[in-house]
Amino acid sequence: MHSTPEGTLAPAVRHPTPHPLHPAPGPLPGRLPPAEWFPAGRADVAVRRVRLASGLTVRAIECGPADGPAVFLVHGWACSVYTFRRNLRALADAGFRVHSADLKGHGLSDKPLAPTEYGTEAMAEHLSQILDALGVGRVALVGHSMGGALALDVAMRWPERVTRVALLDSVGLGEARLVKVVRALTPAPLTPLLPRLARRWMVTVVLRFAYGAFGGFAERDVDEYWAPTQFPEAVYAARLIAHHFTWSPVPAERLGELRCPALVLFGTRDRLVSPRSARQLLDALRDGRLALVEGAGHVALEERPEEVNRHLVSFLSPELAALARRAESR
């Protein structure tokens, strides 16, 4: 397993399989170069490339005390580890060993182009392989948007490895409204043209829709979220996920299978995943709690990070106590 020095970025590794309709993809101009992507310049965040059992490699980051309870942050569709830029330090300072990674098809991780790679079951297996490769053992999962659906799926498939799950504006707990639009605008015949159609202004529009009452995203945020589109494979992968991932709410009876404690957090102005059914689905959980961030939209963790971080630390803190008890018993 190869690691890069702390605070540096590993070079991008592109998956070798080209798209059949775009046989020689190359980086598109005008985007932020990979060497400048988050967490460039952050000496407190280590970056490494990790090879998985599937043969794919992913870009992983970590921070916090090496002996702290493991927490893994799972980003959403068309995002990257950048999503958690305002949460890493708070969790690390609370005593957790915090991990995250660009999922396949995203960021600076490999981007296979077979449709079967991006169904929910395949993505859950991929997340499980990341956890295996990182060697984190039992772990608390924090998932945002699509990452929430993945975290929930992994927690139900492999309950022995997940201690707690926090679902932030999570797909699977409400209707994912934007995906219907994305599917309608990306029919298969249009696929070869998509990389050239991914414009910076589109990211600005999506962020305006994703934020709630507080707005306040910066030009740098637009640049970071637009940057992966310089790789045509990332655009192809985003389309495949939109068409092949399961975006519908999880049936209440299946939620009842979740064994670990769950935190369900929504911004009250989330326009991308409606929080209206969250309370009803919460009743199906054996051990669930609901937190609402007033006025925040789909990215409450970016709009109101201090409030979201307080909820996360409070919810995850029993893992710190459990670790201390285990240490005392040795």
BALOBA-1460 file (C-alpha; in Angstrom, 3 decimals):
// residues 330
<rec num="1" residu="m" x="0.000" y="0.000" z="0.000"/>
<rec num="2" residu="h" x="1.645" y="3.229" z="-1.132"/>
<rec num="3" residu="s" x="1.310" y="6.425" z="0.869"/>
<rec num="4" residu="t" x="2.129" y="9.999" z="-0.050"/>
<rec num="5" residu="p" x="3.609" y="12.437" z="2.469"/>
<rec num="6" residu="e" x="1.206" y="14.257" z="4.735"/>
<rec num="7" residu="g" x="-0.365" y="17.330" z="3.215"/>
<rec num="8" residu="t" x="0.501" y="16.398" z="-0.374"/>
<rec num="9" residu="l" x="-1.635" y="15.133" z="-3.207"/>
<rec num="10" residu="a" x="-1.076" y="11.866" z="-4.954"/>
<rec num="11" residu="p" x="-0.986" y="12.126" z="-8.758"/>
<rec num="12" residu="a" x="-4.178" y="11.288" z="-10.554"/>
<rec num="13" residu="v" x="-4.447" y="7.694" z="-11.701"/>
<rec num="14" residu="r" x="-6.818" y="7.291" z="-14.613"/>
<rec num="15" residu="h" x="-8.613" y="4.004" z="-15.205"/>
<rec num="16" residu="p" x="-7.230" y="2.577" z="-18.460"/>
<rec num="17" residu="t" x="-10.544" y="1.550" z="-20.007"/>
<rec num="18" residu="p" x="-11.749" y="4.254" z="-22.436"/>
<rec num="19" residu="h" x="-15.349" y="4.959" z="-23.189"/>
<rec num="20" residu="p" x="-16.273" y="3.165" z="-26.449"/>
<rec num="21" residu="l" x="-17.637" y="6.394" z="-27.936"/>
<rec num="22" residu="h" x="-14.728" y="8.497" z="-26.731"/>
<rec num="23" residu="p" x="-11.652" y="6.306" z="-27.260"/>
<rec num="24" residu="a" x="-8.933" y="8.769" z="-26.260"/>
<rec num="25" residu="p" x="-10.203" y="11.045" z="-23.478"/>
<rec num="26" residu="g" x="-7.868" y="13.732" z="-22.242"/>
<rec num="27" residu="p" x="-8.077" y="16.403" z="-19.540"/>
<rec num="28" residu="l" x="-10.199" y="19.363" z="-20.546"/>
<rec num="29" residu="p" x="-8.760" y="22.849" z="-20.022"/>
<rec num="30" residu="g" x="-9.771" y="25.625" z="-17.671"/>
<rec num="31" residu="r" x="-10.253" y="23.564" z="-14.523"/>
<rec num="32" residu="l" x="-8.350" y="23.592" z="-11.245"/>
<rec num="33" residu="p" x="-5.280" y="21.316" z="-11.651"/>
<rec num="34" residu="p" x="-5.248" y="18.211" z="-9.396"/>
<rec num="35" residu="a" x="-2.176" y="19.407" z="-7.465"/>
<rec num="36" residu="e" x="-4.282" y="22.307" z="-6.153"/>
<rec num="37" residu="w" x="-7.347" y="20.311" z="-5.109"/>
<rec num="38" residu="f" x="-8.311" y="20.026" z="-1.463"/>
<rec num="39" residu="p" x="-6.536" y="19.152" z="0.827"/>
<rec num="40" residu="a" x="-3.532" y="20.798" z="-0.839"/>
<rec num="41" residu="g" x="-1.680" y="22.881" z="1.719"/>
<rec num="42" residu="r" x="-3.298" y="21.140" z="4.704"/>
<rec num="43" residu="a" x="-0.434" y="19.682" z="6.735"/>
<rec num="44" residu="d" x="-2.919" y="18.086" z="9.143"/>
<rec num="45" residu="v" x="-4.482" y="15.876" z="6.458"/>
<rec num="46" residu="a" x="-2.602" y="12.880" z="5.046"/>
<rec num="47" residu="v" x="-3.301" y="11.753" z="1.478"/>
<rec num="48" residu="r" x="-2.547" y="8.371" z="-0.048"/>
<rec num="49" residu="r" x="-3.554" y="6.137" z="-2.903"/>
<rec num="50" residu="v" x="-4.987" y="2.803" z="-1.856"/>
<rec num="51" residu="r" x="-5.356" y="-0.271" z="-4.059"/>
<rec num="52" residu="l" x="-8.536" y="-2.286" z="-3.523"/>
<rec num="53" residu="a" x="-9.264" y="-5.992" z="-3.949"/>
<rec num="54" residu="s" x="-11.040" y="-5.092" z="-7.203"/>
<rec num="55" residu="g" x="-7.774" y="-3.740" z="-8.610"/>
<rec num="56" residu="l" x="-9.039" y="-0.154" z="-8.596"/>
<rec num="57" residu="t" x="-7.172" y="2.544" z="-6.701"/>
<rec num="58" residu="v" x="-8.741" y="5.396" z="-4.766"/>
<rec num="59" residu="r" x="-7.491" y="8.630" z="-3.254"/>
<rec num="60" residu="a" x="-7.943" y="8.446" z="0.514"/>
<rec num="61" residu="i" x="-7.418" y="11.073" z="3.207"/>
<rec num="62" residu="e" x="-7.145" y="10.805" z="6.987"/>
<rec num="63" residu="c" x="-6.498" y="12.972" z="10.014"/>
<rec num="64" residu="g" x="-6.798" y="12.866" z="13.788"/>
<rec num="65" residu="p" x="-5.125" y="10.696" z="16.430"/>
<rec num="66" residu="a" x="-3.991" y="7.319" z="15.105"/>
<rec num="67" residu="d" x="-5.485" y="5.533" z="18.120"/>
<rec num="68" residu="g" x="-8.884" y="7.270" z="17.940"/>
<rec num="69" residu="p" x="-12.119" y="5.472" z="17.032"/>
<rec num="70" residu="a" x="-12.440" y="5.175" z="13.261"/>
<rec num="71" residu="v" x="-14.942" y="7.364" z="11.415"/>
<rec num="72" residu="f" x="-15.350" y="7.199" z="7.634"/>
<rec num="73" residu="l" x="-17.023" y="10.046" z="5.731"/>
<rec num="74" residu="v" x="-18.878" y="9.046" z="2.535"/>
<rec num="75" residu="h" x="-19.484" y="11.788" z="-0.026"/>
<rec num="76" residu="g" x="-22.358" y="12.102" z="-2.447"/>
<rec num="77" residu="w" x="-22.932" y="12.025" z="-6.198"/>
<rec num="78" residu="a" x="-20.527" y="14.111" z="-8.330"/>
<rec num="79" residu="c" x="-18.667" y="15.198" z="-5.198"/>
<rec num="80" residu="s" x="-15.381" y="14.268" z="-3.494"/>
<rec num="81" residu="v" x="-13.628" y="14.492" z="-0.138"/>
<rec num="82" residu="y" x="-13.928" y="18.277" z="-0.554"/>
<rec num="83" residu="t" x="-17.485" y="17.994" z="0.792"/>
<rec num="84" residu="f" x="-16.090" y="17.371" z="4.294"/>
<rec num="85" residu="r" x="-13.541" y="20.198" z="4.390"/>
<rec num="86" residu="r" x="-15.401" y="21.885" z="7.282"/>
<rec num="87" residu="n" x="-15.954" y="18.701" z="9.304"/>
<rec num="88" residu="l" x="-12.615" y="16.867" z="9.334"/>
<rec num="89" residu="r" x="-10.866" y="19.046" z="11.881"/>
<rec num="90" residu="a" x="-13.775" y="19.152" z="14.338"/>
<rec num="91" residu="l" x="-14.021" y="15.352" z="14.420"/>
<rec num="92" residu="a" x="-10.243" y="14.951" z="14.658"/>
<rec num="93" residu="d" x="-10.048" y="17.467" z="17.508"/>
<rec num="94" residu="a" x="-12.761" y="15.499" z="19.340"/>
<rec num="95" residu="g" x="-10.458" y="12.454" z="19.274"/>
<rec num="96" residu="f" x="-11.559" y="10.491" z="16.204"/>
<rec num="97" residu="r" x="-9.376" y="9.026" z="13.475"/>
<rec num="98" residu="v" x="-11.185" y="10.432" z="10.463"/>
<rec num="99" residu="h" x="-11.019" y="8.761" z="7.046"/>
<rec num="100" residu="s" x="-12.581" y="9.579" z="3.700"/>
<rec num="101" residu="a" x="-11.958" y="8.778" z="0.040"/>
<rec num="102" residu="d" x="-13.079" y="9.763" z="-3.429"/>
<rec num="103" residu="l" x="-15.418" y="6.949" z="-4.445"/>
<rec num="104" residu="k" x="-14.793" y="5.288" z="-7.798"/>
<rec num="105" residu="g" x="-15.900" y="7.479" z="-10.650"/>
<rec num="106" residu="h" x="-15.201" y="10.575" z="-8.565"/>
<rec num="107" residu="g" x="-12.410" y="12.983" z="-7.735"/>
<rec num="108" residu="l" x="-8.944" y="11.523" z="-8.234"/>
<rec num="109" residu="s" x="-9.951" y="7.891" z="-7.835"/>
<rec num="110" residu="d" x="-10.163" y="5.402" z="-10.721"/>
<rec num="111" residu="k" x="-13.174" y="5.698" z="-12.997"/>
<rec num="112" residu="p" x="-14.296" y="2.392" z="-14.515"/>
<rec num="113" residu="l" x="-16.903" y="2.781" z="-17.223"/>
<rec num="114" residu="a" x="-18.978" y="-0.413" z="-17.057"/>
<rec num="115" residu="p" x="-22.586" y="0.330" z="-16.019"/>
<rec num="116" residu="t" x="-22.488" y="-2.600" z="-13.585"/>
<rec num="117" residu="e" x="-19.890" y="-0.725" z="-11.523"/>
<rec num="118" residu="y" x="-22.402" y="1.855" z="-10.346"/>
<rec num="119" residu="g" x="-25.449" y="0.027" z="-9.069"/>
<rec num="120" residu="t" x="-26.120" y="0.315" z="-5.347"/>
<rec num="121" residu="e" x="-24.867" y="-3.190" z="-4.551"/>
<rec num="122" residu="a" x="-21.630" y="-2.649" z="-6.519"/>
<rec num="123" residu="m" x="-21.044" y="0.720" z="-4.853"/>
<rec num="124" residu="a" x="-21.648" y="-0.784" z="-1.404"/>
<rec num="125" residu="e" x="-19.121" y="-3.528" z="-2.148"/>
<rec num="126" residu="h" x="-16.706" y="-0.828" z="-3.298"/>
<rec num="127" residu="l" x="-17.095" y="1.074" z="-0.021"/>
<rec num="128" residu="s" x="-16.566" y="-2.153" z="1.918"/>
<rec num="129" residu="q" x="-13.357" y="-2.767" z="-0.023"/>
<rec num="130" residu="i" x="-12.126" y="0.739" z="0.821"/>
<rec num="131" residu="l" x="-12.668" y="0.029" z="4.511"/>
<rec num="132" residu="d" x="-10.802" y="-3.272" z="4.130"/>
<rec num="133" residu="a" x="-7.879" y="-1.622" z="2.355"/>
<rec num="134" residu="l" x="-7.622" y="1.071" z="5.013"/>
<rec num="135" residu="g" x="-7.649" y="-1.573" z="7.739"/>
<rec num="136" residu="v" x="-10.029" y="0.396" z="9.938"/>
<rec num="137" residu="g" x="-11.904" y="-2.600" z="11.374"/>
<rec num="138" residu="r" x="-15.122" y="-1.531" z="13.083"/>
<rec num="139" residu="v" x="-16.070" y="1.959" z="12.000"/>
<rec num="140" residu="a" x="-18.704" y="4.649" z="12.299"/>
<rec num="141" residu="l" x="-20.022" y="5.807" z="8.918"/>
<rec num="142" residu="v" x="-21.089" y="9.370" z="8.145"/>
<rec num="143" residu="g" x="-22.745" y="9.673" z="4.738"/>
<rec num="144" residu="h" x="-23.976" y="12.726" z="2.882"/>
<rec num="145" residu="s" x="-26.662" y="12.552" z="0.171"/>
<rec num="146" residu="m" x="-25.901" y="9.480" z="-2.002"/>
<rec num="147" residu="g" x="-23.175" y="8.664" z="0.519"/>
<rec num="148" residu="g" x="-25.864" y="8.360" z="3.177"/>
<rec num="149" residu="a" x="-27.657" y="5.696" z="1.152"/>
<rec num="150" residu="l" x="-24.331" y="3.877" z="0.732"/>
<rec num="151" residu="a" x="-23.489" y="4.122" z="4.431"/>
<rec num="152" residu="l" x="-26.922" y="2.782" z="5.321"/>
<rec num="153" residu="d" x="-26.615" y="-0.087" z="2.832"/>
<rec num="154" residu="v" x="-23.173" y="-1.106" z="4.121"/>
<rec num="155" residu="a" x="-24.395" y="-0.943" z="7.727"/>
<rec num="156" residu="m" x="-27.247" y="-3.319" z="6.909"/>
<rec num="157" residu="r" x="-25.173" y="-5.694" z="4.757"/>
<rec num="158" residu="w" x="-22.225" y="-5.918" z="7.167"/>
<rec num="159" residu="p" x="-23.612" y="-5.035" z="10.608"/>
<rec num="160" residu="e" x="-20.615" y="-6.553" z="12.382"/>
<rec num="161" residu="r" x="-18.304" y="-3.835" z="11.091"/>
<rec num="162" residu="v" x="-20.407" y="-0.647" z="11.536"/>
<rec num="163" residu="t" x="-20.761" y="0.836" z="15.024"/>
<rec num="164" residu="r" x="-22.932" y="3.845" z="14.161"/>
<rec num="165" residu="v" x="-24.275" y="5.548" z="11.055"/>
<rec num="166" residu="a" x="-24.988" y="9.258" z="10.561"/>
<rec num="167" residu="l" x="-27.151" y="10.113" z="7.540"/>
<rec num="168" residu="l" x="-26.848" y="13.750" z="6.431"/>
<rec num="169" residu="d" x="-29.497" y="14.959" z="3.961"/>
<rec num="170" residu="s" x="-29.487" y="11.353" z="2.878"/>
<rec num="171" residu="v" x="-30.740" y="9.710" z="-0.269"/>
<rec num="172" residu="g" x="-32.859" y="6.723" z="0.743"/>
<rec num="173" residu="l" x="-34.766" y="8.759" z="3.339"/>
<rec num="174" residu="g" x="-36.603" y="10.986" z="0.894"/>
<rec num="175" residu="e" x="-37.297" y="11.548" z="-2.789"/>
<rec num="176" residu="a" x="-34.151" y="12.478" z="-4.729"/>
<rec num="177" residu="r" x="-35.640" y="15.147" z="-6.958"/>
<rec num="178" residu="l" x="-32.636" y="16.179" z="-9.038"/>
<rec num="179" residu="v" x="-31.884" y="12.689" z="-10.341"/>
<rec num="180" residu="k" x="-35.048" y="12.649" z="-12.446"/>
<rec num="181" residu="v" x="-33.885" y="15.802" z="-14.194"/>
<rec num="182" residu="v" x="-30.374" y="14.425" z="-14.697"/>
<rec num="183" residu="r" x="-31.725" y="11.202" z="-16.200"/>
<rec num="184" residu="a" x="-33.999" y="13.118" z="-18.579"/>
<rec num="185" residu="l" x="-31.120" y="15.339" z="-19.742"/>
<rec num="186" residu="t" x="-28.596" y="12.520" z="-20.247"/>
<rec num="187" residu="p" x="-30.018" y="9.919" z="-22.657"/>
<rec num="188" residu="a" x="-27.514" y="7.382" z="-23.961"/>
<rec num="189" residu="p" x="-27.099" y="8.970" z="-27.438"/>
<rec num="190" residu="l" x="-25.909" y="12.182" z="-25.790"/>
<rec num="191" residu="t" x="-23.128" y="10.460" z="-23.814"/>
<rec num="192" residu="p" x="-20.159" y="11.329" z="-26.080"/>
<rec num="193" residu="l" x="-21.011" y="15.041" z="-25.854"/>
<rec num="194" residu="l" x="-21.432" y="15.264" z="-22.078"/>
<rec num="195" residu="p" x="-17.841" y="16.188" z="-21.105"/>
<rec num="196" residu="r" x="-17.950" y="19.227" z="-23.397"/>
<rec num="197" residu="l" x="-21.373" y="20.212" z="-22.066"/>
<rec num="198" residu="a" x="-20.301" y="20.222" z="-18.391"/>
<rec num="199" residu="r" x="-19.912" y="23.970" z="-17.867"/>
<rec num="200" residu="r" x="-18.815" y="25.858" z="-14.795"/>
<rec num="201" residu="w" x="-22.061" y="27.857" z="-14.636"/>
<rec num="202" residu="m" x="-23.964" y="24.587" z="-14.199"/>
<rec num="203" residu="v" x="-22.103" y="23.942" z="-10.948"/>
<rec num="204" residu="t" x="-23.044" y="27.437" z="-9.760"/>
<rec num="205" residu="v" x="-26.721" y="26.743" z="-10.506"/>
<rec num="206" residu="v" x="-26.667" y="23.409" z="-8.673"/>
<rec num="207" residu="l" x="-24.960" y="24.942" z="-5.626"/>
<rec num="208" residu="r" x="-27.532" y="27.731" z="-5.488"/>
<rec num="209" residu="f" x="-30.253" y="25.095" z="-5.534"/>
<rec num="210" residu="a" x="-28.435" y="22.937" z="-2.965"/>
<rec num="211" residu="y" x="-27.883" y="25.721" z="-0.438"/>
<rec num="212" residu="g" x="-30.740" y="26.855" z="1.751"/>
<rec num="213" residu="a" x="-31.280" y="30.216" z="3.438"/>
<rec num="214" residu="f" x="-27.614" y="30.839" z="4.141"/>
<rec num="215" residu="g" x="-26.057" y="30.687" z="0.667"/>
<rec num="216" residu="g" x="-22.525" y="31.903" z="0.965"/>
<rec num="217" residu="f" x="-20.628" y="29.455" z="-1.234"/>
<rec num="218" residu="a" x="-17.433" y="30.856" z="-2.720"/>
<rec num="219" residu="e" x="-15.907" y="30.853" z="-6.180"/>
<rec num="220" residu="r" x="-13.372" y="28.337" z="-4.867"/>
<rec num="221" residu="d" x="-16.219" y="25.969" z="-4.030"/>
<rec num="222" residu="v" x="-17.449" y="26.171" z="-7.622"/>
<rec num="223" residu="d" x="-13.918" y="25.507" z="-8.878"/>
<rec num="224" residu="e" x="-13.448" y="22.459" z="-6.630"/>
<rec num="225" residu="y" x="-16.756" y="20.878" z="-7.609"/>
<rec num="226" residu="w" x="-16.206" y="21.601" z="-11.307"/>
<rec num="227" residu="a" x="-12.578" y="20.414" z="-11.326"/>
<rec num="228" residu="p" x="-13.236" y="16.642" z="-11.776"/>
<rec num="229" residu="t" x="-15.053" y="17.308" z="-15.059"/>
<rec num="230" residu="q" x="-11.654" y="17.879" z="-16.665"/>
<rec num="231" residu="f" x="-11.557" y="14.067" z="-16.836"/>
<rec num="232" residu="p" x="-14.230" y="12.895" z="-19.319"/>
<rec num="233" residu="e" x="-14.456" y="9.588" z="-17.433"/>
<rec num="234" residu="a" x="-15.778" y="11.453" z="-14.384"/>
<rec num="235" residu="v" x="-18.643" y="12.856" z="-16.424"/>
<rec num="236" residu="y" x="-19.429" y="9.448" z="-17.926"/>
<rec num="237" residu="a" x="-19.358" y="7.892" z="-14.440"/>
<rec num="238" residu="a" x="-21.694" y="10.574" z="-13.051"/>
<rec num="239" residu="r" x="-24.197" y="9.721" z="-15.764"/>
<rec num="240" residu="l" x="-23.932" y="5.995" z="-15.060"/>
<rec num="241" residu="i" x="-24.549" y="6.527" z="-11.337"/>
<rec num="242" residu="a" x="-27.566" y="8.718" z="-12.063"/>
<rec num="243" residu="h" x="-29.053" y="5.955" z="-14.214"/>
<rec num="244" residu="h" x="-28.038" y="2.827" z="-12.266"/>
<rec num="245" residu="f" x="-27.918" y="3.719" z="-8.558"/>
<rec num="246" residu="t" x="-31.077" y="3.216" z="-6.464"/>
<rec num="247" residu="w" x="-32.383" y="6.680" z="-5.575"/>
<rec num="248" residu="s" x="-35.787" y="5.760" z="-4.157"/>
<rec num="249" residu="p" x="-36.497" y="5.743" z="-0.403"/>
<rec num="250" residu="v" x="-35.574" y="2.626" z="1.548"/>
<rec num="251" residu="p" x="-38.690" y="0.658" z="2.588"/>
<rec num="252" residu="a" x="-39.521" y="1.067" z="6.261"/>
<rec num="253" residu="e" x="-39.384" y="-2.681" z="6.863"/>
<rec num="254" residu="r" x="-35.796" y="-2.782" z="5.595"/>
<rec num="255" residu="l" x="-34.795" y="0.144" z="7.805"/>
<rec num="256" residu="g" x="-35.962" y="-1.975" z="10.710"/>
<rec num="257" residu="e" x="-33.079" y="-4.339" z="9.950"/>
<rec num="258" residu="l" x="-30.486" y="-1.728" z="10.905"/>
<rec num="259" residu="r" x="-28.866" y="-2.845" z="14.165"/>
<rec num="260" residu="c" x="-26.650" y="0.112" z="15.029"/>
<rec num="261" residu="p" x="-27.672" y="3.572" z="16.308"/>
<rec num="262" residu="a" x="-28.491" y="6.072" z="13.563"/>
<rec num="263" residu="l" x="-28.497" y="9.862" z="13.364"/>
<rec num="264" residu="v" x="-30.764" y="11.342" z="10.693"/>
<rec num="265" residu="l" x="-29.939" y="14.995" z="9.977"/>
<rec num="266" residu="f" x="-31.654" y="17.234" z="7.435"/>
<rec num="267" residu="g" x="-31.611" y="20.896" z="6.536"/>
<rec num="268" residu="t" x="-35.191" y="22.106" z="6.715"/>
<rec num="269" residu="r" x="-34.827" y="23.761" z="3.293"/>
<rec num="270" residu="d" x="-33.371" y="20.739" z="1.508"/>
<rec num="271" residu="r" x="-34.736" y="20.989" z="-2.030"/>
<rec num="272" residu="l" x="-32.810" y="18.014" z="-3.436"/>
<rec num="273" residu="v" x="-33.875" y="15.275" z="-1.005"/>
<rec num="274" residu="s" x="-37.160" y="16.086" z="0.677"/>
<rec num="275" residu="p" x="-36.988" y="15.658" z="4.478"/>
<rec num="276" residu="r" x="-40.763" y="15.354" z="4.815"/>
<rec num="277" residu="s" x="-40.757" y="11.554" z="5.078"/>
<rec num="278" residu="a" x="-37.710" y="11.431" z="7.369"/>
<rec num="279" residu="r" x="-39.779" y="11.497" z="10.552"/>
<rec num="280" residu="q" x="-41.929" y="8.590" z="9.380"/>
<rec num="281" residu="l" x="-38.914" y="6.523" z="8.344"/>
<rec num="282" residu="l" x="-37.211" y="7.356" z="11.633"/>
<rec num="283" residu="d" x="-39.958" y="5.445" z="13.450"/>
<rec num="284" residu="a" x="-38.834" y="2.305" z="11.615"/>
<rec num="285" residu="l" x="-35.329" y="2.471" z="13.099"/>
<rec num="286" residu="r" x="-34.575" y="0.531" z="16.258"/>
<rec num="287" residu="d" x="-32.317" y="3.259" z="17.618"/>
<rec num="288" residu="g" x="-32.586" y="6.512" z="15.709"/>
<rec num="289" residu="r" x="-32.499" y="10.205" z="16.450"/>
<rec num="290" residu="l" x="-33.492" y="13.142" z="14.258"/>
<rec num="291" residu="a" x="-31.719" y="16.495" z="14.023"/>
<rec num="292" residu="l" x="-33.024" y="19.360" z="11.888"/>
<rec num="293" residu="v" x="-30.867" y="22.316" z="10.903"/>
<rec num="294" residu="e" x="-33.231" y="25.227" z="10.479"/>
<rec num="295" residu="g" x="-32.858" y="27.115" z="7.229"/>
<rec num="296" residu="a" x="-30.095" y="24.916" z="5.823"/>
<rec num="297" residu="g" x="-30.456" y="23.199" z="2.480"/>
<rec num="298" residu="h" x="-29.061" y="19.963" z="1.082"/>
<rec num="299" residu="v" x="-25.533" y="20.791" z="2.214"/>
<rec num="300" residu="a" x="-26.134" y="21.598" z="5.874"/>
<rec num="301" residu="l" x="-22.628" y="20.313" z="6.658"/>
<rec num="302" residu="e" x="-21.233" y="23.148" z="4.486"/>
<rec num="303" residu="e" x="-23.746" y="25.860" z="5.412"/>
<rec num="304" residu="r" x="-23.849" y="25.279" z="9.162"/>
<rec num="305" residu="p" x="-20.719" y="23.215" z="9.903"/>
<rec num="306" residu="e" x="-20.466" y="24.165" z="13.579"/>
<rec num="307" residu="e" x="-24.012" y="23.015" z="14.279"/>
<rec num="308" residu="v" x="-23.632" y="19.832" z="12.235"/>
<rec num="309" residu="n" x="-20.273" y="19.076" z="13.865"/>
<rec num="310" residu="r" x="-21.836" y="19.404" z="17.325"/>
<rec num="311" residu="h" x="-24.498" y="16.881" z="16.360"/>
<rec num="312" residu="l" x="-21.891" y="14.508" z="14.931"/>
<rec num="313" residu="v" x="-19.535" y="14.676" z="17.905"/>
<rec num="314" residu="s" x="-22.417" y="14.180" z="20.335"/>
<rec num="315" residu="f" x="-23.736" y="11.204" z="18.366"/>
<rec num="316" residu="l" x="-20.322" y="9.584" z="17.907"/>
<rec num="317" residu="s" x="-18.963" y="10.283" z="21.403"/>
<rec num="318" residu="p" x="-20.029" y="6.894" z="22.854"/>
<rec num="319" residu="e" x="-17.353" y="5.374" z="20.619"/>
<rec num="320" residu="l" x="-14.725" y="7.425" z="22.472"/>
<rec num="321" residu="a" x="-16.051" y="6.130" z="25.796"/>
<rec num="322" residu="a" x="-16.088" y="2.546" z="24.516"/>
<rec num="323" residu="l" x="-12.485" y="2.865" z="23.367"/>
<rec num="324" residu="a" x="-11.448" y="4.197" z="26.781"/>
<rec num="325" residu="r" x="-13.180" y="1.276" z="28.532"/>
<rec num="326" residu="r" x="-11.408" y="-1.218" z="26.284"/>
<rec num="327" residu="a" x="-8.066" y="0.434" z="27.033"/>
<rec num="328" residu="e" x="-8.691" y="0.249" z="30.789"/>
<rec num="329" residu="s" x="-9.580" y="-3.443" z="30.625"/>
<rec num="330" residu="r" x="-6.278" y="-4.425" z="29.017"/>
